[in-house]
Every structure is written in C-alpha cells, then in structure tokens.
Amino acid sequence: MTTSNRTFALVTGATNGIGLELAKCFANDGYDLLIVSRGSGLEETCEMLEGYGVTVTTCAADLTRSDEVDKVCQAVTDSGRTLDAAALNAGIGLGGAFVDGTALEDEFSLIQINVMSTVQLTKRLLPAMVERGEGKLLLTSSISGTTPIPFEAIYGASKAFINSFFYAVRNEIQGSGVQMTLLLPGPTETNFFHRAGQDETEVGAMEKFDPADVARDGYVALMSGHDTAYGGGHSVEYEAEVLNRMESELQKAQRHRLISAPGSAKGSR
C-alpha cells in the first residue's frame, strides 16, 4: 500500500504517556502519523512508530505559544495529506495551593496548553473535516474536569472547560459526518503527577491505570463512534457519572481535597 493511500493522523503530546500509546494505536491500524511534542524524544518515538510499517513525520512545538500551535497546523498543511484523525492530547498539570503556592506564569502556561492550544487546533483543523463530511477528533480531558480540584484549581478548571467545549462543539456539528470523542482518564501511570509536583499527595502516590489501557479505551471509542470514553474502566465512569453528579460542588471539592492536598500521601503524614 502506498503512503498516499493510507489514512493520516495527528497526535499531540505523543512522546510519552497516553499520547504515545494513542500514537501506537493509530500506527497499529496503519495510520501514517504526524507526531508533536516539545522536542525531547521525538526522533526516538518516530523510529519506534515507523516499526509498525507506517510513515511518521515529527513536529517540535511548544504549545504554550500560539505561533508554535500555528506551526503544527502548518505542518499538517505542508504534509499535503488529508487529515483523517487528530488526537489533541497534549496537556500538563500543576499542583499546589493557589494562594502562596503556584506561580501565575505557570498557571498561564497550563491554560495555554490545556485550553488555548486545544481551542486553536480545533478551530483550525475541524472545519476541513466538516467540509469533507468525515474525520475523527479525540480530545483528551480528565475525570478532574467533572469536579473541583483543591490544590489543582487551575488544572481542574482547564479540564472542565474542555468538557464543556467538547459537548457544545460536538452538538453544533452533529450530522456532519465527523466523529468527536472525549477521553476522560482517571489517575494514569505517567510522569504527569511528578511534573505537577504531586509526588507527596495521595493521588500522586496511589496505584494508577496503565496508559496503554487508557489510550485503548479512547481509541476504541473514537473508532466505534462513541462520544465519551472513561480511561481506566468502570471505577472512573462511576466516579464521573454517579458520585460527581450526586454530590454538590462543595462536597466534591472536600472529597478530592483529601487526596490532592500537599502531604496527603500516607508516607508523608
């Protein structure tokens, strides 16, 4: 099969964690890939994915900058390919108290990556899919978007934005032929919590879900036409669809505080 006859997918945050596993899912199904990260590990990831017998293009981009997000869009254009699928997966966390804890510049960076880059990429990539009447778009959010998260206030709010944004846009384009899927992972075994400074929190220290399983949940949902995937299985779905719908915002915030507060990990008490 020639490259031009293969399907083509974009994956952001593709060099580790859920993004890497999503890229593997696409490659395993014969998708050529455009993979995006800040740069570290891109070439190694490219070489590994090419082992699936697909063509892989890399784009090093810092998604905290709008012009770098445009660079990703330009890389799609420069490929000369029809973009059949996109997994907008890049995201970061940030732990600590909002008052006298986290730095405003770090919070702005989180908002730029988790919110602004997702909106910008969706705005640039989705219209062509709608015009064609086909395409697949996966947004990686989090179960954190269904509840207030003390000591991760900006992260939780960023994912709540993505959830609302997803369902609104999906409703607007219903009947267009484009499939949109929202992936809501539970705590997943990646370097996410370490980078967020949450090693000494209960949620940072607890046993987590395998990123390969989480990515597979999202990928299968995308390919089978489901709007939502709860990465991690029934316990994640139960928390999002039962507990977080039954309790008030105040109750949810207090429940999550017990596992997200600094020093809440058992070994830190």
The 8 nearest C-alpha neighbors of each residue, nearest first, counted from 0:
[[1, 4, 2, 5, 3, 29, 53, 52],
 [2, 0, 3, 4, 5, 53, 54, 6],
 [1, 3, 5, 4, 0, 54, 31, 53],
 [4, 2, 1, 5, 80, 6, 0, 7],
 [3, 5, 2, 1, 0, 6, 7, 31],
 [6, 4, 2, 3, 30, 7, 31, 1],
 [5, 7, 30, 83, 31, 4, 8, 29],
 [8, 6, 31, 30, 83, 82, 32, 5],
 [9, 7, 84, 32, 85, 83, 82, 30],
 [8, 10, 85, 33, 32, 34, 86, 84],
 [9, 11, 86, 34, 13, 85, 87, 35],
 [12, 10, 35, 13, 89, 88, 87, 34],
 [11, 13, 89, 36, 18, 88, 35, 14],
 [12, 14, 18, 19, 11, 34, 10, 15],
 [13, 15, 19, 44, 40, 12, 41, 36],
 [16, 14, 19, 13, 18, 17, 12, 20],
 [17, 15, 189, 18, 19, 210, 20, 14],
 [16, 18, 210, 20, 214, 19, 21, 15],
 [19, 17, 13, 21, 12, 20, 16, 88],
 [18, 20, 13, 15, 22, 14, 21, 17],
 [19, 21, 23, 17, 211, 22, 18, 214],
 [22, 20, 24, 18, 214, 23, 19, 17],
 [23, 21, 19, 25, 20, 24, 26, 18],
 [22, 24, 20, 26, 21, 25, 27, 19],
 [25, 23, 21, 27, 22, 26, 20, 28],
 [24, 26, 22, 28, 30, 27, 23, 21],
 [27, 25, 23, 30, 29, 28, 24, 51],
 [26, 28, 24, 25, 29, 23, 51, 30],
 [27, 29, 25, 26, 30, 24, 23, 51],
 [30, 28, 26, 27, 53, 31, 25, 5],
 [31, 29, 6, 26, 7, 25, 28, 32],
 [30, 32, 7, 54, 53, 55, 6, 8],
 [33, 31, 55, 8, 7, 9, 34, 30],
 [32, 34, 56, 9, 57, 55, 8, 10],
 [35, 33, 57, 10, 13, 9, 11, 32],
 [34, 36, 11, 58, 12, 13, 59, 57],
 [37, 35, 12, 38, 59, 60, 13, 11],
 [36, 38, 60, 59, 61, 39, 35, 62],
 [39, 37, 59, 36, 41, 40, 60, 58],
 [38, 40, 41, 37, 36, 14, 42, 59],
 [39, 41, 43, 42, 14, 44, 38, 36],
 [42, 40, 44, 38, 43, 39, 45, 14],
 [41, 43, 45, 44, 40, 46, 57, 39],
 [44, 42, 46, 40, 45, 41, 47, 14],
 [43, 45, 47, 41, 42, 46, 14, 40],
 [46, 44, 42, 48, 43, 47, 55, 41],
 [45, 47, 49, 43, 44, 48, 42, 50],
 [46, 48, 44, 50, 45, 49, 43, 51],
 [49, 47, 50, 45, 46, 51, 44, 26],
 [50, 48, 51, 46, 53, 52, 47, 54],
 [49, 51, 48, 52, 47, 46, 53, 45],
 [52, 50, 49, 48, 53, 26, 27, 29],
 [53, 51, 50, 49, 54, 29, 48, 26],
 [54, 52, 31, 49, 51, 29, 55, 26],
 [53, 55, 31, 49, 32, 56, 52, 2],
 [54, 56, 32, 31, 33, 45, 49, 53],
 [57, 55, 33, 32, 34, 54, 58, 45],
 [58, 56, 34, 33, 35, 59, 41, 55],
 [57, 59, 35, 60, 34, 71, 36, 56],
 [60, 58, 38, 37, 36, 35, 57, 61],
 [59, 61, 37, 67, 36, 62, 58, 35],
 [62, 60, 37, 63, 67, 64, 59, 36],
 [61, 63, 64, 112, 68, 67, 60, 116],
 [62, 64, 111, 112, 61, 108, 65, 116],
 [65, 63, 62, 67, 66, 61, 68, 111],
 [64, 66, 68, 67, 69, 63, 62, 116],
 [65, 67, 69, 68, 64, 70, 62, 61],
 [68, 66, 70, 69, 64, 65, 60, 61],
 [69, 67, 65, 71, 70, 66, 62, 116],
 [68, 70, 66, 72, 67, 71, 73, 65],
 [69, 71, 67, 73, 68, 72, 74, 66],
 [72, 70, 74, 68, 69, 73, 75, 58],
 [73, 71, 69, 75, 74, 70, 76, 68],
 [72, 74, 76, 70, 75, 71, 77, 69],
 [75, 73, 77, 71, 72, 76, 78, 70],
 [74, 76, 72, 78, 73, 77, 71, 80],
 [77, 75, 73, 74, 78, 79, 72, 80],
 [78, 76, 74, 79, 75, 73, 80, 72],
 [77, 79, 80, 75, 76, 74, 81, 73],
 [80, 78, 77, 76, 81, 75, 74, 82],
 [81, 79, 78, 82, 7, 76, 75, 3],
 [80, 82, 83, 7, 79, 6, 75, 78],
 [83, 81, 7, 84, 8, 80, 85, 75],
 [82, 84, 134, 7, 8, 81, 6, 135],
 [85, 83, 135, 8, 134, 136, 82, 9],
 [84, 86, 9, 136, 8, 10, 87, 137],
 [85, 87, 137, 10, 88, 136, 138, 9],
 [88, 86, 138, 11, 89, 137, 10, 85],
 [87, 89, 139, 11, 86, 12, 18, 138],
 [90, 88, 12, 11, 87, 112, 113, 91],
 [89, 91, 113, 112, 88, 92, 12, 109],
 [90, 92, 109, 113, 191, 93, 89, 112],
 [93, 91, 195, 154, 191, 94, 109, 90],
 [94, 92, 195, 151, 154, 196, 95, 91],
 [93, 95, 151, 195, 150, 196, 197, 92],
 [96, 94, 150, 100, 101, 151, 97, 261],
 [95, 97, 100, 150, 98, 101, 99, 94],
 [96, 98, 100, 101, 99, 95, 150, 152],
 [99, 97, 96, 100, 101, 95, 102, 150],
 [100, 98, 97, 96, 101, 102, 95, 103],
 [101, 99, 96, 95, 98, 97, 102, 94],
 [100, 102, 95, 97, 96, 103, 99, 105],
 [103, 101, 105, 104, 106, 100, 99, 97],
 [102, 104, 106, 105, 107, 101, 108, 97],
 [105, 103, 107, 106, 102, 108, 109, 101],
 [106, 104, 108, 102, 103, 107, 109, 101],
 [105, 107, 103, 109, 108, 104, 110, 102],
 [106, 108, 104, 110, 105, 109, 111, 103],
 [109, 107, 105, 111, 106, 110, 63, 104],
 [108, 110, 106, 112, 107, 111, 113, 91],
 [111, 109, 107, 114, 113, 108, 112, 106],
 [110, 112, 115, 108, 63, 109, 114, 113],
 [113, 111, 116, 63, 109, 62, 110, 114],
 [114, 112, 90, 110, 109, 111, 157, 115],
 [115, 113, 110, 117, 111, 116, 112, 157],
 [114, 116, 111, 118, 117, 119, 112, 113],
 [117, 115, 119, 112, 118, 114, 111, 120],
 [118, 116, 120, 114, 115, 119, 121, 113],
 [117, 119, 115, 121, 116, 120, 122, 114],
 [120, 118, 116, 122, 117, 121, 115, 123],
 [119, 121, 123, 117, 122, 118, 124, 116],
 [120, 122, 118, 124, 125, 123, 119, 117],
 [123, 121, 119, 120, 124, 118, 125, 126],
 [122, 124, 120, 121, 125, 119, 126, 72],
 [125, 123, 121, 126, 122, 120, 127, 128],
 [124, 126, 128, 121, 127, 122, 123, 129],
 [127, 125, 129, 128, 124, 130, 123, 122],
 [128, 126, 130, 129, 125, 124, 131, 123],
 [129, 127, 131, 134, 125, 126, 130, 133],
 [130, 128, 132, 126, 131, 127, 175, 177],
 [129, 131, 127, 128, 132, 126, 133, 175],
 [132, 130, 128, 129, 133, 127, 134, 176],
 [131, 133, 176, 129, 175, 130, 128, 177],
 [134, 132, 177, 176, 128, 131, 129, 135],
 [133, 135, 177, 83, 128, 84, 178, 136],
 [134, 136, 84, 178, 177, 179, 83, 85],
 [137, 135, 179, 85, 84, 86, 178, 180],
 [136, 138, 86, 180, 179, 181, 87, 85],
 [139, 137, 87, 181, 86, 182, 88, 140],
 [140, 138, 182, 88, 181, 87, 183, 137],
 [139, 141, 183, 158, 182, 138, 161, 181],
 [142, 140, 183, 143, 184, 144, 158, 185],
 [141, 143, 183, 144, 145, 185, 184, 239],
 [144, 142, 141, 155, 145, 146, 158, 148],
 [143, 145, 159, 158, 142, 155, 141, 146],
 [144, 146, 143, 142, 159, 239, 243, 147],
 [147, 145, 144, 143, 251, 148, 243, 252],
 [146, 148, 252, 155, 149, 251, 248, 152],
 [147, 149, 151, 152, 155, 252, 255, 146],
 [150, 148, 151, 152, 256, 252, 147, 259],
 [149, 151, 95, 96, 152, 94, 260, 259],
 [152, 150, 94, 148, 149, 154, 153, 93],
 [151, 153, 148, 149, 155, 150, 154, 156],
 [152, 154, 156, 155, 151, 157, 106, 93],
 [153, 155, 157, 151, 156, 152, 92, 93],
 [156, 154, 143, 144, 158, 157, 148, 152],
 [155, 157, 159, 153, 158, 154, 152, 160],
 [158, 156, 154, 160, 155, 159, 153, 114],
 [157, 159, 144, 161, 160, 155, 156, 140],
 [160, 158, 144, 156, 162, 161, 157, 155],
 [161, 159, 157, 158, 163, 162, 164, 156],
 [160, 162, 158, 164, 159, 163, 165, 140],
 [163, 161, 159, 165, 160, 164, 158, 166],
 [162, 164, 160, 165, 166, 161, 167, 159],
 [165, 163, 161, 167, 162, 166, 160, 168],
 [164, 166, 162, 168, 163, 167, 161, 169],
 [165, 167, 169, 163, 168, 164, 170, 162],
 [168, 166, 170, 164, 169, 165, 163, 171],
 [169, 167, 171, 170, 165, 166, 164, 172],
 [168, 170, 166, 172, 171, 167, 165, 173],
 [169, 171, 167, 173, 168, 172, 166, 165],
 [170, 172, 168, 169, 173, 167, 166, 174],
 [173, 171, 169, 175, 170, 174, 168, 129],
 [174, 172, 170, 175, 171, 169, 176, 177],
 [173, 175, 176, 172, 177, 132, 171, 170],
 [176, 174, 173, 132, 172, 177, 129, 133],
 [175, 177, 132, 133, 174, 178, 129, 134],
 [178, 176, 133, 134, 175, 135, 132, 129],
 [177, 179, 135, 136, 224, 134, 176, 180],
 [180, 178, 136, 137, 135, 226, 169, 177],
 [181, 179, 226, 137, 227, 221, 225, 136],
 [180, 182, 227, 138, 137, 139, 226, 228],
 [183, 181, 139, 228, 217, 140, 227, 229],
 [184, 182, 141, 229, 142, 140, 230, 228],
 [185, 183, 230, 141, 229, 142, 182, 231],
 [184, 186, 142, 235, 231, 230, 187, 141],
 [187, 185, 207, 208, 184, 188, 202, 231],
 [186, 188, 208, 207, 189, 210, 185, 209],
 [189, 187, 207, 208, 209, 210, 186, 190],
 [188, 190, 16, 191, 187, 210, 192, 15],
 [189, 191, 193, 192, 194, 188, 16, 15],
 [192, 190, 189, 194, 193, 195, 92, 91],
 [193, 191, 195, 197, 194, 203, 190, 196],
 [194, 192, 196, 190, 195, 198, 191, 197],
 [193, 195, 191, 196, 192, 190, 92, 197],
 [194, 196, 93, 92, 192, 94, 193, 197],
 [197, 195, 193, 194, 94, 198, 192, 93],
 [198, 196, 192, 203, 200, 199, 195, 193],
 [197, 199, 203, 193, 200, 196, 204, 192],
 [200, 198, 262, 264, 197, 261, 267, 203],
 [201, 199, 264, 263, 203, 261, 197, 262],
 [200, 202, 264, 258, 263, 204, 203, 205],
 [203, 201, 258, 205, 200, 204, 259, 186],
 [204, 202, 198, 200, 197, 201, 192, 205],
 [203, 205, 201, 202, 198, 264, 200, 199],
 [206, 204, 202, 203, 201, 207, 264, 186],
 [207, 205, 204, 208, 188, 186, 187, 202],
 [206, 208, 187, 188, 186, 205, 209, 185],
 [207, 209, 187, 188, 231, 210, 186, 213],
 [208, 210, 212, 211, 188, 187, 213, 207],
 [211, 209, 213, 17, 212, 16, 187, 214],
 [210, 212, 214, 20, 209, 213, 215, 17],
 [213, 211, 215, 209, 210, 214, 216, 231],
 [214, 212, 230, 210, 216, 215, 211, 231],
 [215, 213, 217, 211, 21, 216, 17, 212],
 [214, 216, 218, 212, 217, 213, 219, 211],
 [217, 215, 213, 214, 219, 218, 230, 228],
 [218, 216, 214, 220, 228, 215, 182, 219],
 [217, 219, 215, 221, 220, 216, 214, 222],
 [218, 220, 222, 221, 216, 217, 215, 223],
 [221, 219, 225, 223, 217, 218, 222, 224],
 [222, 220, 218, 219, 224, 180, 223, 225],
 [221, 223, 219, 220, 224, 218, 225, 135],
 [222, 224, 220, 221, 225, 219, 218, 178],
 [223, 225, 221, 222, 220, 178, 226, 180],
 [226, 224, 220, 227, 223, 221, 180, 228],
 [225, 227, 180, 181, 179, 224, 228, 220],
 [228, 226, 181, 180, 225, 182, 229, 220],
 [229, 227, 182, 217, 230, 220, 183, 216],
 [230, 228, 183, 236, 184, 235, 232, 231],
 [231, 229, 184, 213, 183, 216, 232, 228],
 [232, 230, 213, 208, 185, 235, 229, 184],
 [231, 233, 234, 235, 230, 229, 236, 216],
 [232, 234, 236, 235, 237, 231, 229, 238],
 [233, 235, 237, 236, 232, 238, 231, 185],
 [236, 234, 238, 237, 233, 185, 232, 231],
 [235, 237, 233, 239, 234, 238, 229, 240],
 [238, 236, 234, 241, 240, 235, 239, 233],
 [237, 239, 242, 235, 236, 241, 240, 243],
 [240, 238, 243, 236, 237, 241, 235, 145],
 [239, 241, 237, 236, 238, 244, 243, 242],
 [242, 240, 237, 244, 238, 243, 239, 245],
 [243, 241, 238, 245, 244, 246, 239, 240],
 [242, 244, 239, 241, 245, 246, 238, 240],
 [243, 245, 241, 242, 246, 240, 239, 247],
 [246, 244, 242, 243, 241, 247, 240, 251],
 [245, 247, 243, 244, 250, 251, 242, 248],
 [248, 246, 250, 249, 251, 245, 244, 243],
 [247, 249, 251, 250, 252, 246, 147, 146],
 [250, 248, 252, 247, 251, 253, 246, 147],
 [251, 249, 247, 253, 252, 248, 246, 254],
 [250, 252, 254, 248, 253, 249, 146, 246],
 [251, 253, 147, 249, 255, 250, 254, 148],
 [252, 254, 256, 250, 251, 255, 249, 257],
 [255, 253, 251, 256, 252, 257, 250, 258],
 [254, 256, 257, 252, 253, 258, 148, 251],
 [257, 255, 253, 259, 149, 260, 258, 254],
 [258, 256, 255, 254, 259, 260, 263, 253],
 [257, 259, 201, 202, 256, 255, 263, 260],
 [260, 258, 256, 200, 202, 257, 150, 255],
 [259, 261, 256, 263, 258, 150, 200, 257],
 [262, 260, 200, 263, 199, 259, 95, 197],
 [261, 263, 199, 267, 200, 264, 268, 260],
 [264, 262, 200, 201, 260, 261, 258, 265],
 [265, 263, 201, 200, 199, 267, 266, 262],
 [266, 264, 267, 268, 263, 201, 262, 200],
 [265, 267, 264, 268, 199, 263, 262, 204],
 [268, 266, 262, 264, 265, 199, 263, 200],
 [267, 265, 266, 262, 263, 264, 199, 261]]
